[in-house]
Amino acid sequence: MIDFHTHSAASDGALSPRDLVDRAASEGVRRLAITDHDTIAGYLSVCQSVPSELELISGVELSCQWGRVGIHIIGLGFDPASRALTCHLEGLNKARRDRAEKIAHKLDRSGMPGALEGAMAVADGAQIGRPHFARWMVLAGHVDSEAIAFKRFLGRGKPGDISLLWPALDDTVAVITAAGGLAVLAHPLDYKMTATRLRALTDAFCDAGGAALEVINGRPRPGDTDALWRLVRERDLHVSVGSDFHRDSPHGAGLGVETGEIPEGMGVWEQL
């Protein structure tokens, strides 16, 4: 049981890093990466006190841009003290704060004043993102659910949809590599690309020095991973797997992915 894609309350997950690590160990996960969005604070808070039966790998999910498409790259097994990585994360933190201010301005114009302060209170020191605004909107009585918040205000094309140019994909992969880590293209199917476009993205990722594709993310449907396995074999990439766990949900996957059927030598965990 391996899980190289999880989120804690240091970004937009529900469990504290401590609770996430303990839950993973109790459910049989043997190698884990906390891959919070654009921060390694959660990993740093628990990396010195991990249950003996669990190996914790340094991890992060970095926001980046390929053309005008937002892409997520997971970094694994890097040196958390790397100056290149530290500077990159500082830049992402500022970008997220700037985006939060713009989202709040749009929500204020839509009749929801105090959004920035409210979302920051919900985030409680975590890396701020749209889910925190959604939770605040529910708590403030503006919408009935977080799903409605995204559907009406925060989703693509809505008032709170702020276009933000993240760092370039090749620069992001280079930062992970410079920190001694391996770069993984996260949830490739989530970008809703044509097969041709996805191949082009994979080629750009490979050219930048990317190491692996996340072939299993959450609960894939039968047949979903066939195209990803073809890309892995054609581009001689490794495989990564993860639950993309945020919180307990009837629709989301639980912690841990069985890796027994993945051919020996193909798992990115064998390269760490």
Stockholm file with secondary structure:
# STOCKHOLM 1.0

chainA/1-272         MIDFHTHSAASDGALSPRDLVDRAASEGVRRLAITDHDTIAGYLSVCQSVPSELELISGVELSCQWGRVGIHIIGLGFDPASRALTCHLEGLNKARRDRAEKIAHKLDRSGMPGALEGAMAVADGAQIGRPHFARWMVLAGHVDSEAIAFKRFLGRGKPGDISLLWPALDDTVAVITAAGGLAVLAHPLDYKMTATRLRALTDAFCDAGGAALEVINGRPRPGDTDALWRLVRERDLHVSVGSDFHRDSPHGAGLGVETGEIPEGMGVWEQL
#=GR chainA/1-272 SS CEEEEECCTTTTCSSCHHHHHHHHHHTTCCEEEECCBTCCHHHHHHTTSCCTTCEEECEEEEEEEETTEEEEEEEESCCTTCHHHHHHHHHHHHHHHHHHHHHHHHHHHTTCTTHHHHHHHHHTTSCCCHHHHHHHHHHTTSCSCHHHHIIIIISTTSTTCCCCCCCBHHHHHHHHHHTTCEEEECCGGGGCCCHHHHHHHHHHHHHTTCCEEEEEESSCCTTTTHHHHHHHHHTTCEEEEECCBCSCCSSSCCSCBCCTTSCTTCBGGGGC
#=GC SS_cons         CEEEEECCTTTTCSSCHHHHHHHHHHTTCCEEEECCBTCCHHHHHHTTSCCTTCEEECEEEEEEEETTEEEEEEEESCCTTCHHHHHHHHHHHHHHHHHHHHHHHHHHHTTCTTHHHHHHHHHTTSCCCHHHHHHHHHHTTSCSCHHHHIIIIISTTSTTCCCCCCCBHHHHHHHHHHTTCEEEECCGGGGCCCHHHHHHHHHHHHHTTCCEEEEEESSCCTTTTHHHHHHHHHTTCEEEEECCBCSCCSSSCCSCBCCTTSCTTCBGGGGC
//
